[in-house]
């Protein structure tokens, strides 16, 4: 990682959620990172879990953050509690909401990069991501896809998964059915809908409990699958490229 931080750059940054963790790890100097969120090292949730192991991870909530005395918090708003009640101006804050599109990811990269004093790194990361996406082969497969999760949850339009589907030439079944961002679709309804693809979380590739058992019902076996780590879609960030690449490769392998 190159480029010196601006003289006014924060020196004790704390990240409060797993999405903010990934931006911070990609953009800040290691010496600037005082602590990451409680889920930073969870590979099911964070695409940067391995990198996060080198840093402190929060364990005791607001009191621990107060003891660190950060000069920047990433992951606001926080809601109530001790952190929200801190005197105004005690620290700078940057909010990192759920990114629902690639454009939103780029906005967040720029915002975090400015906040940590490395705008140049933000632009370099964006350029790398744009080049990687532009280099993806044209998907040979297409059709209707359903992002189907344990207990029959279906991810709808206006989400990052929906954005990824459109990027690789797929149509979201949830949109065709008029479903909201998150809905439940029974096994019978899914069979009747006859999507061309099921997109599933990699952790559900094997039966773990009743919630995942329905995804392995014989009635669904004939539908080809695209299996992705949940960590690649739960947050925006560089992992968006990994998800798009994997989806394209699967479509072209059929």
N, C-alpha and C positions, 0 to 999 in steps of 0.2 A: 504494500500500500504506500503510495507516494504522495508528496505534497504536504507542506507544513500547515498546521491549523492557523487560522487568523489569530492575532494576539488576544482578541476578545472572546475566543472560542471557549465554551464550557470545559471544565476540567474534571467534574464529578457528575457524570450523567447516569441516571437511573431509568431503566425501561420498565414499564408497568404491565405490558401484555406481550404475548408471544409474537404478534405481528410487528410491534415496535422493536422487539429484540432483533428481528431479522434485518430491518433497515439499519439499526445501530451497528450491528456486526459487519455489515457491508460497507458502511460509510465513515465510521469514527476510527480514530486511533485507539488501539487497545488500551493505552494509558488513560484515555478519557472515560472508559466504561467502568463505573463504580459498582453497578449491579444490574442484572437482568431479571426478568420476571420469574415467577415460581415455576412456570412451564417451559422455560427456555431449553432445558435439556431433554425434553420429552420428544422422542423421534416420531411419535404418532401425531404430534401437533406442530412441531417446528422443523422446517426444512434445513435449518442451520443448527440442529441439536449438537452435532459433533463439535462444531466450532465454539458453541456456547459453553462446553465443558471446561474451558480454560478460564471462565469468569465466575465471579460470585453470583449466586442465584438467590433471590429473596425467599425467605422462609417464614418471617414473623409479621408480615403485614405492614400497616402504616407506621407503627412504632419503629420498625427497622429502617424504613425509608427516612424518617425524621432523624434517626441516629447517624445515618450516613451523611446528612447535610449536603444534599446534591445542589448543584447550581442549574441543572436542567432535568426536568421530568418529561419523558416521552411516553405517551399513552394516555394522556388526559382526553376527555373529562373523566373524573374519578367518582362522581356521585358524592355521597355524604362521607362522614367519618373524619378522622384526624387530619388526613391530608387536605381534604377540601376546606377544613376549618383553619388551615394555616394562614398567617397574616398575608395580605396581598403583597406581591413583590418579593416574597421570600425566595422564590425560584421562578425561572422561566418554564413555560410548559408548551408542549407541542402535542396536539391531538392526532391520533392515528385511528380513524374509524375503519370499518370493514371496507376494503376496496371492492367495488362491484364491476370494475372494467379495467382494461389495460390503461386507458387514459388516466383513470384515478390512481393507478399504481405510479405512473410517471409523475403526477402531481405530488404524491406523497414522498417519492424519492427526492424531488427537488426541495420540498419543505424541510425534510429531515436533514438533508445535506447542508442547507443554509444554516440550520439551527446548530449543527455540530461544528460549523466552521470549515466545511469541505465541499463547497458548491461544485468545484471542479470534479470531484469524485462522483457526485451525483450525475453530472452530465456525461462522464465517461461510462458509468454504469448503464445509463439510458442508451447511449450509443451502442454499447455491446449488446444489449437486449434487442434493440431494433435490428442490428445486423444479423443476430441469430434467428430472429423471427423471419426476416426477409430471405434467409438462406434455406428455410424449410422447403422441402419438395412439395409440389402441389398434391394435395390429398387425392388419391384415386377413388377412395370410398366416399360415400355420402349417405344421406338418408336421415331418418328420425332416430334420435337417441334419448334415452331416459337415464338421468343420474339417480340411481336407485340405491337407497341406503337401508340400514337395518331397521326393522319394524315397518318397512314399507314407506319410508319418507322419500319424497320426490323433490328435487331441487328445481325451482321454477325460473322464470325470466327475471331480468334485473339483478342477476347474481354474477359472480366471477365465473362460475362454472358455465353459465349460459353464454358469457362472453367468449370463453374458450371454445365452446361448441361452434359458435358462429365463425370463429377464426378458422377452424379446420373444416368448415363446410357442412356441419351437422345442424339439423333442426331440433330444437328442444321439444320433446313430447309434452312437457308441462305447458308450454305456450299453446300448442295445438288443442290441448284440453281446457285451456283457460284457467289453469291452476295458479295460485299465488306463489310467492318466492319459496315457501316451504309448505308442502301439503303431504297428506298420506294417500297412497294409492294401493288398494288391496291387490292381492295376487291375481284374483279373477279379473279385475280391471286392467291390470298390466297385460295379462294374456290376451284380453279382448282388444287392447290397443295395438298390439303387434308391432312394437318398435323394431327398427333394424339393428339397433345396438343397445346394450346395457352398459352404462359406465358405473363402475362400482369402486368402493374403497378397497385398497389392497388388503387391508386387515380382515376383510370379510371374504377373502378367497377360500377360506375354510370355515366350517361351522364352529362357532364358539359358544353360542347360546341360542335361545329361542328367537331372539331378535335377528340373528344372522341366518337361522335355519331356512327361513322363507326364501332367501335369495338363492338357495340351492334346490328349490323344488323342481321336480322333473319337468314341469310345464314350462320352465324358463330355460332349459338346457339347450334348446335349439337356437337361442338368441346369442349372437356373438358378443363378446365382452371386451371392454377396455378397462383395465385395472390400473388404478392410480393410487399412490400413497396419499392419504388424507392430508398430510403436511404440505403437499403441493397445491392444494386448493383451499385450505382453510384460511389462508392469508394471501394478500398480494405480495409482490416483491419479485426477486430474481427467479424464484421457483416457477413463476408463470411460464417461463421459457421451457423449463423441464417438462411441464405438463403438456404444453402445445407440441413439443417434439415427440413425446411418447404417444400422444393421441394420433398424430400424423403417421408415425411409424406403424402403429397398429392398423390404421385404416389402409395403409399401403401394403400391408402384409397379407391381407385377406385374399 
